[in-house]
Amino acid sequence: QVQLVESGGGLAQPGGSLRLSCAASGFTFSSYAMSWARQAPGKGLEWVSGISSDGSDRLYADSVKGRFTNSRDNAKNTLYLQMNSLIPEDTALYYCAKPQVDCSGYVCYVRFPNEYDYWGQGTQVTVSS
């Protein structure tokens, strides 16, 4: 069965960094684009970033552009989110998600979240001094 397991969250100071990982299993990871999303306390689900199946195409929400880097290692079936220059507004539960059908770029964003069929359990990121 498909499993997505996030890890790497924690407490960081403003200006600090964290690296999230998402270990995937149960499907051909290298055949699917993947996305990161987050949900802050009391707010709705926000798409953060998407990456194409081969890692060559990446898209970011304006709120994280220039600070976060989405990457993947298809040999390890793992997705990463490097988060730098963290700000308190980045505090949220972070999820990785798999689309029902492979996509790329803006299409993956448009299809979020209704056309995504598997999600991880989330990893908490808290940015506070």
C-alpha positions in Angstrom: 0.0 0.0 0.0 1.1 3.6 -0.6 2.8 5.2 2.4 4.2 8.7 2.8 6.1 9.3 6.0 7.4 12.8 6.8 10.1 13.6 9.2 12.5 16.4 10.2 10.2 18.9 11.7 10.9 20.5 15.0 11.5 23.9 16.7 13.6 26.4 14.9 14.5 30.0 15.6 13.6 32.8 13.2 16.3 32.8 10.5 17.1 29.2 11.1 16.8 26.2 8.9 15.2 22.8 8.8 15.2 20.0 6.3 12.1 17.9 5.9 12.0 14.4 4.4 9.2 12.3 3.0 9.9 8.6 2.6 7.6 7.1 -0.1 6.7 3.5 -0.6 4.1 1.3 -2.3 4.2 3.0 -5.7 6.7 3.9 -8.4 8.0 7.1 -6.8 10.0 8.2 -9.9 6.8 8.2 -12.0 5.0 10.9 -10.1 5.4 14.6 -9.4 5.1 15.3 -5.7 4.0 18.3 -3.6 4.6 19.8 -0.2 1.7 21.5 1.6 1.2 23.0 5.1 -1.5 23.9 7.5 -1.0 26.6 10.1 -3.1 26.7 13.2 -6.6 27.9 12.5 -5.9 28.2 8.8 -6.6 26.3 5.6 -4.4 23.9 3.7 -1.7 25.8 1.7 0.2 24.3 -1.2 3.9 25.1 -0.7 5.9 23.5 -3.6 5.8 20.9 -6.3 8.5 19.0 -8.1 8.3 17.0 -11.3 8.9 13.3 -11.4 12.5 13.6 -12.5 13.2 16.7 -10.3 13.9 19.0 -13.2 10.8 21.3 -12.7 10.0 22.9 -9.5 7.4 25.5 -8.5 7.0 27.4 -5.3 4.3 29.4 -3.5 5.2 33.1 -3.4 5.3 32.9 0.4 8.3 30.5 0.4 10.1 31.4 -2.9 13.8 32.0 -2.4 13.8 30.5 1.0 12.6 26.9 0.5 14.1 24.3 -1.9 12.2 21.2 -3.0 14.2 18.2 -4.1 14.0 14.5 -4.5 16.2 11.4 -4.7 14.4 8.8 -6.8 17.0 6.2 -6.0 16.0 6.5 -2.3 12.3 7.1 -2.9 12.6 10.3 -0.8 11.3 13.8 -1.2 13.0 16.7 0.6 12.1 20.3 1.6 15.1 22.4 2.7 13.7 25.4 4.6 16.0 28.4 5.2 15.5 31.8 6.6 12.5 30.6 8.6 9.9 33.0 9.9 7.2 32.6 12.5 4.6 32.5 9.7 6.2 29.2 8.5 4.9 27.5 11.7 2.6 24.7 10.4 2.0 21.0 10.0 3.9 20.1 6.8 2.6 17.3 4.5 3.9 15.6 1.4 1.3 14.5 -1.1 1.1 12.4 -4.2 -1.2 13.4 -7.2 -3.6 10.8 -8.6 -2.0 11.3 -12.0 1.5 12.5 -12.8 1.6 16.2 -13.6 4.2 19.0 -13.8 4.5 22.6 -12.9 1.4 24.7 -12.7 -0.8 21.7 -13.5 0.2 20.1 -10.2 -0.7 23.3 -8.4 -4.1 23.7 -10.1 -5.0 20.1 -9.2 -4.2 20.6 -5.5 -5.7 19.3 -3.2 -8.7 17.5 -4.8 -6.7 15.5 -7.3 -4.1 14.2 -4.8 -4.8 10.7 -3.5 -2.2 10.1 -0.8 -0.9 12.2 2.0 1.6 11.7 4.8 0.7 12.2 8.5 2.5 15.5 8.6 5.5 16.8 10.5 5.2 19.8 12.8 7.4 22.9 12.2 7.5 25.6 14.8 9.4 28.8 14.3 9.8 30.8 17.5 12.4 32.5 19.5 
